[in-house]
Amino acid sequence: MAHRYSDLNRHQSPTGRRNASATRNIPVIPIQTALNQDGNDFQEKPSNQRRVISASKRTDIPAFYLPWFAERVREGHVIVRNPLFYRASHPERFSIRVSLRPEDVAAIVWWSKNYGVYLRPTFYRVFEIYERQRFQFTINPRGPVYAWLEPDVPDLDEALRQARELAARRGATAIRWRYDPIVFWRDGQTDRWSWDADFFQRMCEELAAIGVPTCITSIVDRYRKFEQRVRLFFPNIQLRDPSPVELDDLVGAMAEIAGQHSITLETCSEPLLERYPEFRRASCIDGHELGASAAKASDQRMKGRETCGCSRHTDIGDYERQECGYSCIYCYATPNHRRFMTAARPSAESA
């Protein structure tokens, strides 16, 4: 028999509606709770603390899955799978049911490289019910030298237009600009990096003019899957670590330009930059500021995230069922993106 909660998320059909018969017997559970061991009912001791919803560090929900999220908001809850148990025989047993009722949500923290869909009236009005919203907005350098890192992201003028509109609607202090990550590589005999002083100067000028207060950055983590993708699809490129001189030059240049525009520099889980006084440790999800729990997030238990400054939150994304469409080659969240899978598969002509 199919599990009665098996279609609650419908991640692969963002605009689809759930079958009413699948939900009519779901009990009204406050805030957040886990399924019990047999996977059929919810545990009797749910959490009653208002939650910060993260949407999402696992995929780009604003760019690709906003219809799905809007439908979950209308329904009042979402089922979230635990990514540590995707391969379990019954992964639903490790899922949680999270209330999306406004009175149960302290804030929504969005993560995206494209807020164009969110800004459409159809969707913007759906999320107006949430008083506190914060926007982590990743905008990195564009151009031929950097295109291999982030294919298909909106051009810079469009990204800046979205930033201005977000500031006008939700307030500039709700936006956190992420120049993140900075990548270092060797192309043939030439050492390169994704630090671009002209880009940074323009961004600081444009964002300071509308009141965005912060720039968050980090040095890329060379995950094994990142290394493998580069070797397979860009054999002339070799990833490398920054030298101490490069780090000093980077910090000095960023601090000088940002200081001219009164933009604060923060670093996200990055020990290499935390030792510089020009940077402060980021709290990308700040429970104090959002009126929620200030307890430390579970992210700190993950390798490479030991210095994460985030407070406790619930991320509602799904690495597998909600594949991000941008296929950024450095990303930890899209290990099997179609772009890479298609390129790796031999064509019929070459077979």
N, C-alpha and C positions, 0 to 999 in steps of 0.2 A: 504494500500500500504506500502511496506517495505521502511524504511527510506533509502535514497540513500547513506548515509555515514555509513550504519550499519555494513559493513564488512571491513572497512578501516584498522582495526588493525589485525584482524585474530589472536588474542592472543592464541586461543586454537589449532591453526594449524601452528606451528612455521615455517614450511618449505613451506607452501602453498602460491601460488601466487593469487593475487586479480584478480577478473574479470575486464578486461579492461573497460567494459561498465559502471562499477560503478565509475570510476575515470575520464572519459574523459571530464566531464564538470566542474571539480574542478578548480576554479580560482587560479592563481599563487599569493599567499599571502606571503609577506615577514615575516620572522622570526617566529612570533607566533600570533595567533588570535583566537577568540572564535566564536563558532556558535551563530547565532542570536536566538531570542526567538522561532521562528517557526521551527528551526532545519534544515532548508533547504539551507541556504546560510551563508556565513561568514560575520561578522560585518565589517563595512567600516573603522574602525580605529584600525588596527593591531599594535602590538608593532614592532618597527624597531630596537631594541637594540639586539646586539648579545647575545646569551644565553649560559649559562653553562648547559649541559645536564647531568643529574644524572641517571645512569643506574646500579642498581637502589636500593634505600633503601626499596622498597616495595617487591622485590623478587630478586633472584640471576639470573640476565640476563646472565652474562658470562657463568655460569655453565649449564643453562637449556634453555635459550631462545635466544641464539646468532644467530641461523639461521633466526629467526623472525626479529631481529634487523638488521641483514645484509640486509634483503630484504627491510626493511623500508629505509635504507641508500641508496640503489639503486634507490628507488622511489623518494627520496629527501624530505620526510616528514613523520610524524607520527601523528596519532590522539590519544590524551590522555584523558581518562575519569577522571572526578573529583571524587575522592573516597568518598567525602561527599554526593554524589548524586547517588551512585550505585543503590539505591532502588527507585529512582524517576521513575515515569511512563514513562518518556522519557529522560533517562540519557544522551543521545547524545546531548541534548540541553545544557548540562553543560560541554561539551568536548571542547578541544582546538586542533588546528592544529598547529604543530610545525615543522618549517623547519629544515631539517638535511643537507642542503647544507653546504659545508665546510666554505664558506664565511659568513654564518649566525651563525655558532657555534663557540663560544669562546673556549670551551674545553669540553671534555667528562670526567666525574668523574665516574669511575667504582667502584662497590661494590661487593665483592665475597669472597667465601671460596675455589674457585677452578677456576683457569685461564687456565686449560689444553686445553679447547676447543678454547679459544681466541688465544692461542699460536700456533694453527695449521695454516699452511700457507694459507689454504683456507679462513680462517676468518681474520687472522692478516692483510693480504693485503687489505681487504675491509676497515679496519679502519685506514690504513696508511694515508688516505687523511686528517685526523685530526691531526694538528701539536701538539696541547696540549692535553695530556691525563694523568690522574692521577689514581692511583690504590689503593683503600682502600682494604687491604688484611687481612681478619680476620683469624688468626691462633691461636687457643686455645690449651690447653694441651690435649694430647691423653692418652688413657689408660683406664682400666676397671673402675676406680673410676669415670671417667668423661663421659663415653660412653653414659649414659642416657641423657646427656644434648644435645649432637650433634651426632645423629646416622649418619653413612655413609659418613662422610666427608673424604677427602683424608688423607692418613697417613702422618705423619710429614715429612718423607724424600721426598715424592712427593711434598708437599707444599713448602718445601725449594728449591727443584729443579725448581719449577715454579717461585719462587722469584728470583733466580739467572738468569733465562732466561729473565724474565721481565726487570731486571736491565741491562742485556746485550743489550736488544733491545731498551728500552725506557729510560734508565738511572735510577740509584738507587734512586735519589731524587724524582722521580715520584711515589715512593711506600710509602704508609703509613701502617705500621704494626699495626693491631688492636688486642690487647689481650683484648677481649671485648665480653660479660661482664664478670665480676667476680661474681660468685654465691656463696651464703652462705646457708647451709642447715644442718639439723640434721638427721642422719641415725640411728634410734634406740636411743641409749644413746650417740652416738658419734657426736660431732660437726665437720663438714667438710666445706671446701670451695674449689673453683677451682683455688686458687693461688698455683702455683707449682714453687718453687724457682729453682729447677734443670732445669725444662723446660725453665724458663725465662733466666737462665744463658746460656743455649745452644742457644736459639734464639738470644740473644744479640750478642753472639760470631759470629754466622753464618751471621746475617744480617749486623752487623758492618763491617765484612770482605768484603762485597760487596758494602757498602756505604749507606745503608738505614738509614735515620737520626732520625726517630721518632717512638715512640710507643704510641698508643692511647688506653685509657682504661676507664672503668666506672664500677660502681656497678649495678648489675641487677635491673631493675624495676619489682616489683612484681605485674604485671598486673593481673587483675581478671582472665583472661583466662589462664594465667600461673599457678596461684594457683589452678584453677579447674583441669587442666591437671595433675598436680602433685598428687592431692588428688585421682583422678580417676585411674591413671595408675601406680603410685608409692606410694601406701598408707603407706609404712613404712618411707617415707621421709617427713620431714616438712621443709618448707622454713623458713628462719630466717634472721634478720637483723644483720649486723656486729656490734660487740662491739667496743667502742672507742679504746680499747687496740689492737684489731685486725686491725683496720684501721691504727693506729700508726705503728704497726709492718709491715703491708703491704707496706705502703709508705716508711718506712725506708729501707726495703729490696729491693724494686724496685729501689729506688734512688741510693743505693749503687752499685747494679749490673749494672744498666744503665749507671751510671757515669763512671764506669770502662771502658765502651765501647763507651763513648761519644754519647750516644743515648738520645735524648730529650724526656721527659715524658709529655704527654698531656692528658687531661681528657675531655670527650665528654658529655656535658650536665649533669655534675655530681657535685652538690653542696657539697657532702660529701668529695670530693677530692680537689675541687677548693680552699678550705681554706688552703691547704698545699702549702708552697712556692716551694716545689719540683716539682709541676705540674703547667703547664700553660694551659689556656683554649684553646681547640682545635678550629680551623676553618677548618673543614674537607673539605669544599668548600670555598675557599678563592678568592673572586672576584678580589682583588688587584693583587694577584699572578697570576691569570688566565687571566688577561686582560679583565675583564668583570665588571658588576655592583658590587659595594661594598655595596649596600643597604642590609639591614638585610633580611634574609630569613623568609618566613611565618611560618617556623617551631616554631619560638619563641612564636607563639600564641597557641601552643598545650600544653596540660597539661604534665608536666614532661620535657618539652623542652624549658623552659623559658630562660635558659642560653646558648642555642645553639649559636655557634659562626659562623655559616655558612652564606655565602652571598646568594643573590637571585639566584635561579636556577629553572630548570624545570625537575621534575622527570617523566620519561616516563613509569615506571612500572605500573602493575595493580595487586592489592592484590588478586582479585578473579579469573581473567582469566589466571593469570600467577602464579599458585601455586608453591612455592619453593619446591624442592624435598628433602631438607635435614631435614625437620621436627624438627628443633631445638626446644626443648620444651619451652624455655623461650621467643620465638620470638613473637612480636606483629603482624607480617605481615602474619602469616599463621594460622588463627583461625580454619580452617576446613580441615587440612591436612588429606589425606587418611589414613595415619598411625594411627592417633588418631580416626578417624571415624570408621575404620575397627575394631580396638580393642574395641571400645565402643559398637559395634553392637553384640548382642548375637549370638553365632553360632547355627546351626541347631541342633547339638548334645546336646547343653546345654539347648535348649528351652523346 
